[in-house]
Amino acid sequence: MAEREMSASFLLLLLASSLLRICAGDPLFYESFDEPFEGRWIASEKEDYKGIWKHAKSDGHEDYGLLVSETARKYAIVKELDEPTVLKDTTVLQFEVRFQNGLECGGAYLKYLCPQDAGWTPKGFDNESPYTIMFGPDKCGSTNKVHFIFQHKNPKTGKFVEHHLKYPPSVPSDKFTHIYTAILKPDNELRILIDGEEKKKANFLSTNDFEPALILLKTIPDPDDKKPDDWDERAKIPDPDALKPDDWDEDAPMEIEDEEAVKPEGWLDDEPEEIDDPEATKPEDWDDEEDGEWEAPKVDNPKCEAAPGCGEWKRPMKRNPTYKGKWHAPLIDNPNYKGIWKPQEIDNPDYFELDKPDIEPIAAIGIEIWTMQDGILFDNVLIDTDEKVAESYRLEAWKPKYEVEKEKQKAEEPSDVSSDWFSAVQACAQIADIALLEPYKIKIIDVIEKAEKQPNLTIGVLVSILVIFATVIFKLLFGRKKPQSPAPPAATVAPAAQPQNPDSVESEVLGSSEEKEEEGKDDVSAPRPRRSRRET
């Protein structure tokens, strides 16, 4: 039944793509790699590019592509177009990439080269060869994005500037064949599609979509403007007329000994907190000359277990009620305050006005990458002016392969739960593309990839977190203790006050004086734990 449904879907895809192809016509450029690429695509002969390109089948298909065959290599190959493509009307750039062995660190983007200088040859293609657009996936370390970069010549300065798309979509983390599409519209709109689904929309002239922005600011801060020496940026200053009170003692300590504390009855002053382990024996192979004098390991003194404490007893410390710390004059408004200084604005000498970007023509298509992974397969590279043409190739050339790969993975999975989990993980991956989460994008993607690889463990962790949250909420709502009745007054002699941990002094100072006095009273009557002679 499933095979029949798949066959029916496949036939519908072929029919739809055929109709689109008939209506749309042939593309400006299309490379299917059905035939060997030698002679059409020229590999760089530069010394850095030692990676070997191969004409190979996609895993599980009869379809051929251009294969990155070795790990940890630089690759460069280029195809010159018969005629340069001028980017005036709608322009569609599209190609397929499959990471057959996954992608941990490497690029898989295309460079659409502008016309090169006289004397340049495809065999000299390298990372210095000027390009018009760079588009495609790239992932390594903190980088995980589908690049879209275009070069634009400033008409004022004559210099080319790289403009990077802000908040680009992330790279799919699976091993399926994916198709990347960039659509450049004459109204300055840019759309980025992955597998035919729009992932990013931008405007070439927007100041928020590219870094740096294509349209520069009309004015800029004057680089020669300097802040005057008498410019005062302090909004508040210490009151020069304020005087320290006579009773303010800056040398008073923050803590003092509690003179009211008394040593608990039964405190063992002469007993050490730890003693030599009476059951320990010197190892037979112990050599005093090589290992030094043997000492028995220490264990807790059993006599201290029943006593309130052992060793030298010292009075605990308490907050000094006269402590005030270092005196500072109060702050008042600064009569000379002039605000935060900023240089004056001047006309930007590089500013220009533009109705639409003047992007250089595309004269060649190149792949120039460095990657730690092999098994990267490029296929179905297309350039055209009609979105329907690109869509027809997605339906005819890419979609059937993608569906086969998904069905194969489902067949290999042990249960429907794994399939549902994979779909959920892929859906969650879209969270990483939210602009507000850009600073955390890499961490989110790493977590998603780990979840995809270890679904059972991840589900267990998520369930545990949910249980913890549910427990905390339940206790907050229903676990409040009933008010306790006041404690009866202490009989006979009260035990000694408990020494305070110096590490807690700062937090105690921040509390109210009324709370501290109440705590001091409680400390006198509360039972005290055993004290170590090491405590000060």
N, C-alpha and C positions, 0 to 999 in steps of 0.2 A: 504493500500500500504506500509506504513512504517513498519507494523508488518511483512509483507511478506519479505521485505528487511532484517529486523532484523533476521528472521528465517533462511533465506538463508545464512547470514553472520555467524550465530551460527553454522549451519551445516558445513560450510567450515572450521570453527575453529576446530570443533570436528574431521573432516576428517584429517586436517593437523596435529593435535596433535596426533591422532591415528597412523598415518604413522611414525611420529617422535618417538613415544613410541616403535613401532615395531622394528625400526632400532636401537634405542639406548639401549633398555634393562631397567632393574630395577636399581634404585639408591642404593648407599651404605646405606643411611638412609633416611627414609621418614616418616613423621608424619602428617596424615590428620585430626586427632581429630574427625573422623567420629564416633568413639566409645568413651565412657567415659575414661578419662585419668588416673583415680585412679588405682594405682598398677603399672603403667608404668612410670608416672611422679611423683616424690616425692616432696611434699611441705616441705620447711624448717621448722624445729621446733624451730629455734632460736627465742628468745624473741622479737627481733625488728620487725620480719616479721609477722604482724597480718592480712595482706590482705588476703581475701578469694578468691581462684581461683574457677571458675565455668566452667562447660561444657555447652555451650550455642550456640544458633543459631545466625548467623550474621543477622542483621536487614534487612528484606526484602528477605532473602534467606532461603533455607532449609539446608544450609551448616553449620556445627558445627565448633566451634573453642574453644580456651582456653581464657576465659574472665577474665579481671580485673574488679571485681564487686563492689568495694567500692572506695570512694574518700579519698585522704589524707592518704594513707597507704603505707607501704613498703611491697613488694612482693618478694618471692624467691621460685623457683621450679626448679627441675633438672631432666634430663633423661640421665642415663648412657648408653653408646653404648655397643653393644655386643662385638665389637672389636674396638680398637683405630684406628682412621684414620690417616695414615701417609701422611704428606704434601710434597710429592716428585714430583709427576707429576701434571698435571692440577687438581686443586681442586675448586669446585663450592659450595658456601654457599648461600642458598636462603630461604626466608620465607616471609609470608604475614603479614601485620598489617593493622588494620582498626581502626581509631579514631572515633567511632560512635557518641561520644558527643564532638568531637573536642579535641584539645590538646593545653592548655595554658601553663602548666608546668608539665613536666614528661618525663620519658624515656620509650622507647619501643625497646630496643636493646637486642641482644642475646649474651651470653658469651659462647664461645667454650672452655671448660675446658681441661687443660692438665692432665695427670695422677697425682692423688693426693697422698699425703703422706700416709703411712700405718696408719690405724686406722680411716681415714676419712670416713664418711658415708654421703649419700645424705641428710639425715635429718639435718646435720650440715652445709649445704651449706649457705654461706653468702658472704659479699663483700670482705672478706679476702681470699676466695678460689682462688688459682692461676688459671689463664686462659691463653690460647694461643692467642685467637683473641676475640675482642669485636667488634660487628658490628651491626649497626642499628640506627634508628632515636632517637634524643634527643632534647628537646626544653624546655627552661625555662630561663627567663631573657635575658641575653646577649648570651646565648647558643641557636643556631638553626643550627643543623648539623646532617648529617648521619655519625656517627662515623665509623672509621676503625682504630683500635688500635691493634698492635700485640706485644707480649712479645718476647724478644730475649736475649739469654744468651751470655754475653761477654766471649769468650774463654780464655781471659787473666785474667780477674778478677773473673770469675765464677758467676757474679751477673746478674740478669735479669733486663732488661731495657724496659720501655714502649715506643713505637714509635708511634706517632700520625700522621695520614694522614693530610697534610697541605691542606688548602682550600677545605674542603670536601663539597659535595653538600648540599643544604638546604632541610628541610623537607617539603613535600607537605602540604598545609594548609587546604585542604578540608576534607570531611568525607568519601571519597571513600576508597575502599580496594586498597592498594598499595603493590607491591611486590618488595623486595630488593634483589639484587644479587651481590655477590662479587666473582670475578673469579681470582684465583691465578695461574699464568702460570709458567712453568718451566724455562722460560727465564727471570724471575724476574719481569714480568709485572703484574700489578694489575689493574683490571677494575671494576668500580662500576656502576651498572645498577639500575635504578628505572623504574619499569613498562617495563622492557625490553629495555629501551633506555639508552645508555651509558652517564653517567653524569660526570665521572672522570676517568682519566687514569694516572697511576703513575708507578714508577720503585722502587723496594725495595732498590736498591743500590744507587739511586740518592740522592745527598746531598740536593736537592731542594724539594723533595716530602714528606719527613717525618721529624718530630721534636721530639726528636733529630734525626739527621741522623744516619743510621745504621753503615755506614763506618765512623770511626773517622778520624780526621786530623792526618797526620803523625807527625807534630810538633805542640807544644803548647807554649804559653808564659811561661817563667820560673817564677813560683810563688815566688821564693826566690830572684829574681832579684829586686834591689831597685834603684830608681833614685838618682844619685849623688847630693849632696847638692849644688854644683856650676853649675848645669845644668840650663841654661837660655833658656826658651821657648818663650820669648818675641821677636817677629819679629821686632817690632817698639818700640822705647823709646822716652820720651820727650828730646828735645835738651838741654843738660845741659848748653850750652853757650848762649842760648837765653835769652833776657832780656825784661821785660815788657816796652813798650813805655811810655815816661813821660806823654803824654796826655791821657793815658788810665785810665779812672775813673771807677773803679769797683763798686763804690757806687751810680753812677747815676741811677735814677729810670727808669723803662721801659716806664712809662707814666708820662706826666705832664699836668697841666691845660692849656687849650687853651685860652691864654690871649687875643686873637683877637675876641673871642666870645662875643656877647652882648645879653642881655636878650630880648626875643621877646616882641614886643609891645602888650600890653593887657594881659600880664601874671598876674594871680591873686595870689599874694603872700600870702594873708590872708585867702584864701579859702582852706579848706581841700579837698583832693581828694575824700573822702568818708564822708557821713553824716549819721546820724540816719534816718532810714526809717520813714517818717512822718505818714505813713499809718499803721504802725505796732502797735499792742495793746498787752498789757500784758495778757496772757492766764488766764482764770478764775480759773483754778485749780493750778495756780502757787503759791507755798508756799515759801516765802522769807527765812524762817528759815531752810527749808529742801533743797530748790533749789538754795538758794543764791539770791543776788540782781539781779532783772531782768534788762537786757539791750536790747534795741531795736537793731535789726540787721542792718548792714551797707548797704548802697546803694551808687551808683556813684552819685557824686555831679552834679546836672543838670547844674550848672553855669559853670562847667569846659568843658562842651560839645562844647560850641562855642568859648572858649578861647584856646590859644596855650598851656596852662598848668596851674596847681595850685600848691600851696605850695611853700616852699622855693626853689628859683632858684639857681642852682649851675652851674658853668662853666663845660662844658664837658671836658673829658680827651682826649689827643691825644698822638701819639707816640713821645717819646723823641728822637730828631734827634741825640743827643750826647750819646745815650745809646749804650754800647758795651758789657755789661755783664762781667762775670768773665774771666780774662785772663788766657790762658793756653799756655804753651810752645809748639811749633810745634813738630811733631814727625819726627824722623829720623831713618834710618836703625840701628838696634842694632848690634854693632861690635862683641858682645859676643853670638849672637844667634846661637843655635845648633840644632834647630828644635824641633818638638814634641817628647818627650821621649817615647820609647816603650821598654818593657822588651825583652831580647833576646829570641830567639826561641830554644827550646830543643826538643829532641825526646819524643813523647807521649808514656808513659809507658803502656797505655791501647790500643794502636793501634793494629789492626789485619787486615789481608787481607782475603777477602771472595769472592768466586765466586757466591754463592747464599745463602740466609738466611737459617739458620738451625732452623726452627720453630718446637716447640714441637708438638707431635701428639695430636689429639683431642680425648679425652676419654669420654666426656659427653657434653651435651648441657644444659645450664642453663639460666634462666631469673631472674635477680636480679635487681629490679628497685624500685624507689620511685616516686610516681606520685600523683598529685592533682586531676586528672581526672579518672573517671570510664569509662566503655564502651570500653576499649582498647581490641581488639580481635586479638589473634595470630592464624595463621593457616598455613598449608602446609609447614612445616619445612623440608628442604632437604639438603643433603650433597651428592656430587657425583664427579666423575672425568671426566664427559662428559658434555660439554656445551649443547649438543642436548637434553640430558635428562632434564636439567633444563628448556630449551626452551619448551619442550613438556608439562611440568607441568604448565608453564606460560599460554600456549595456552588452555590447557584443564581445569585446576582448577581455575586459576585467571581471565583470559580474559573474560569469560562469565559473571562473577559476576560484573566486572568493567563496562562492556557494559550495563548491566541491570541498574546499579546505575546511570550511565550517562543519560540513556534514561528516568529514573524516574525523575531525576532532570529537564530535559528538559520539561517533561510533566507538572511539577509543576510550571515552570516559566511562568509569564504572557505573555511574548512575545519573539520573536526571538532576540530582542535587548539584553535581559538579557543573553541569551545563548551566543551570540557573545561577550558580555562584559566579561562573565566568561572565555571564551577561550582566550580573549586578556589578561586578568589578569594573567592566567596561563602562557601564553607566556612571559609576562613581568617578571614573577618570576625567569626566567632563568638569568635575568640580575644580580641577587644577587649572582650568582655562579661565576661571573667573578673575577679572582684573584686580579685585580687592585682595585676592589671595596670592598675588604675584610674588611677594617676598617669601612665601612658604611653598611655592610651586614644586621645587625639587624634592622637599621632604614629603609632600603629599604624594607625588608620583612614586617615590621610593617605597612608601608604605603600600601603595596600590599594587606595585609590582610584586612585593613580597607576599601580599595577600593572594595574588593570583597564583603564585608558585606553591603556597602552602595553605590551601583553603581550610583544611580541617583544623590546623593549629590556629588560624586567624579566627575562625568561627568560635572556637573554644575561648580565645582571649576576649572576643566581643561579648560572648555570653557572660563571662566572669565579670567584665566591667559593668554590664547591665545589672547583674545580681548585686554588685557592690552599691551601685547608685540606688537601686530599689531599697536595699537595706538601710542606707543612710536616710533616704526620704521617709521610710517607715518609722525610724527612730525619732526623726525630727517631729513627725506628726503625732505619733502615739507613744513615744518612749520617754516622755518627760517624767521626772521623778516628782512625787508628792512632797510638799514642804515638810521639812523635819522639825520636830519640836526642839526647843532649846536644850542644850546639853546640861545635865545636872552639875552643880558646882563641885570642884575637885575636893576630894577628901584628903586629909593629912597634908603632907608636904608635896607641892607641885614639882614635877620633874623639870629638869633644866630646859632652857629654851634651845630650839634647834638652830644650829649655825646655818647661815644662808650661803648659797653658792654664789661666788663672786660673779659668775657669768650671768646671773639673773638680776644683778644690781640695776643695770640700765633700764630693764623693763619695769622694775619696781619704782624707780624714780619717776617714771612717766605716769604712774597712778596718782590718785588723789591722796592728800594727807590724811583724810578721814579713814580711807580704806587701809592705809598703812598702820595707823594707830590701832585699828580694830584687829588687823593681822598680828600686831605685836602682842595684843592681849591674848589672842588665841594661841600664839606660839608658847606662851608661858604654861598654859594648862594642857597642851596637846602632848601625847606620848612621843618620845624621841627615838629615832633609829640609832643603831649602834654607830659610834664614831670611830674614825681611824685616827691614829696619831699623826698620820701624814696630812690631815686637814689643817688648814690655817685660818 
